[in-house]
Amino acid sequence: MTAKIARNLMPLNATVRDVMARLNEAVGVILFVDDGGKLQGVATDGDVRRAILNGRGLDTPAADFMIRQFTFGRDDAEPTANLALLTERVRHLPILDADGRPVELLTWANLWALPLIQPSLGGNESRYVNDCLATGWISSQGPYIEKFQSAFAEYMGGGKALCTSSCTTALHLALEALGIGAGDEVIVPDLTFGATANVVIHANATPVFVDIDPITWTIDPKAIAAAITPRTKAIIPVHLYGHPCDMGPIMELARQHNLKVIEDCAESLGAEYQGRKAGLIGDVGCFSFFANKVITTGEGGMAITRSPEVAAQMAILRDHGMTRERRYWHLHAGYNYRMTNLQAAIGLAQLERIEIFLKRRDDLVRRYNTYLAGFPELGLPTQAPWARNIYWLYSLAVRPERLGMTRDQFSAMLSERGIETRPVFQPLHGQPAYRSGIAHPCPVSADIAERGISLPTGNEMSGNDVDRVCDAITSILRTQRVYRAQSA
Ligand SMILES: *Cc1c(COP(=O)(O)O)cnc(C)c1O
């Protein structure tokens, strides 16, 4: 018997209270076995809720409330025959051996797992990649690089765009091209993916961690103002989860203190601040095309800037620091941060469908918002009046005191129902890699990091998928309400 199923087994004298405690560990269903190990009955959280509503007390033994009529599979049956027994009503299927003892449990998670994010590659991607293969242009030279860069700049509404091997390398190029280096401080949000701070350290500068805004989860301009010193040289606002930062006050601070602004747009392609695309508001904008971002090239990134000088400097650094004027003449100890033509071919095909992807996300978000609006246990994501949030991931902050469980318990219950979720990032300032950084108080970042969770949000996701996630959430929250009412 697998360790997994052991957590589902309980004796016939287990009480409602025992069963509730075990179900709270996200096991989904309890299998009640007799002294011989034979399955005699089952109960899900819904069955326990109904038992309580029918007046059963917490000390009622399983034998008095378990469901004795249940669907089960056989361990000698075809696996597909067993899976076929899973339906809208039968979400947990015990598999019994010849003696009637449970040996396995099939769930919806086995049948229909819903991933957090799935790329959509059904456009011109394969045609363009095949074109690269057929013509032999597979390295970082070739027509798709130029095509992708100009299509990207056109989508952004201006600037010079440079393909890179990732967003991380784009950020590093931006810092070096803007002259940020040893002795300089760079202000970054405490809640972001680590790459935002790593590149500051790669550039030999010092990351300064400041708090985020509790509504948008993006860097708080007041916290930036409080962290500026004579050594501060740059700010890296991160448009987190697709919500743009409050760029007006940030650019005003940068103007007053003569600071560079590098926008980390890894999660925000298409996001807008007061009708302007995020990425072209600061000095340089850096985008990611990792497989889980809004558009993908597998691995890849883009840097965009309105400054021809900065663009030229980034291009030289991207290509080993060599000048264009003289062959094999190195002006800097540069990098190889180039993208391949193969990746650019995929990127161009992805960008052709950006409006479709963003529209689909808008639809998903509207559906999530409508369905989940009635649950005060959940803090739904928002969009500031000046913002276009492109909702890279539909992320909410649970309220554990109302929910009666932690974010991680909630996530485990969704996982048990086949739904993948993700905790938000960890605050950076306490992590081993960033001890050399300067940390300002970050209570909001700490709070959101503990309560934030991302639900499935993908370019291929359907309305039905959203409904399935919301159905699962509804069932978890309803059950939890009954338990809480009972134990109050
Ligand atoms: C994904 C991500 C990055 C890194 O992007 P890569 O292309 O994987 O290097 C940087 N910053 C943020 C906020 C991200 O989400």
The ligand as an SDF file (V2000), in Angstrom:
LIG
                    3D

 15 15  0  0  0  0  0  0  0  0999 V2000
   10.9080   35.9890  -15.1420 C   0  0  0  0  0  0  0  0  0  0  0  0
   11.4180   37.2190  -14.5040 C   0  0  0  0  0  0  0  0  0  0  0  0
   12.7310   37.6750  -14.7180 C   0  0  0  0  0  0  0  0  0  0  0  0
   13.7600   36.8570  -15.4360 C   0  0  0  0  0  0  0  0  0  0  0  0
   13.4600   36.5890  -16.7660 O   0  0  0  0  0  0  0  0  0  0  0  0
   14.4050   35.5830  -17.5740 P   0  0  0  0  0  0  0  0  0  0  0  0
   14.0240   35.8320  -19.0050 O   0  0  0  0  0  0  0  0  0  0  0  0
   14.0550   34.2050  -17.1260 O   0  0  0  0  0  0  0  0  0  0  0  0
   15.8040   35.9350  -17.2840 O   0  0  0  0  0  0  0  0  0  0  0  0
   13.1050   38.8820  -14.1740 C   0  0  0  0  0  0  0  0  0  0  0  0
   12.2480   39.6120  -13.4430 N   0  0  0  0  0  0  0  0  0  0  0  0
   10.9980   39.2100  -13.1930 C   0  0  0  0  0  0  0  0  0  0  0  0
   10.0940   40.0770  -12.3830 C   0  0  0  0  0  0  0  0  0  0  0  0
   10.5360   37.9860  -13.7020 C   0  0  0  0  0  0  0  0  0  0  0  0
    9.2980   37.5650  -13.4440 O   0  0  0  0  0  0  0  0  0  0  0  0
  1  2  1  0
  2  3  1  0
  2 14  2  0
  3  4  1  0
  3 10  2  0
  4  5  1  0
  5  6  1  0
  6  7  2  0
  6  8  1  0
  6  9  1  0
 10 11  1  0
 11 12  2  0
 12 13  1  0
 12 14  1  0
 14 15  1  0
M  END
$$$$
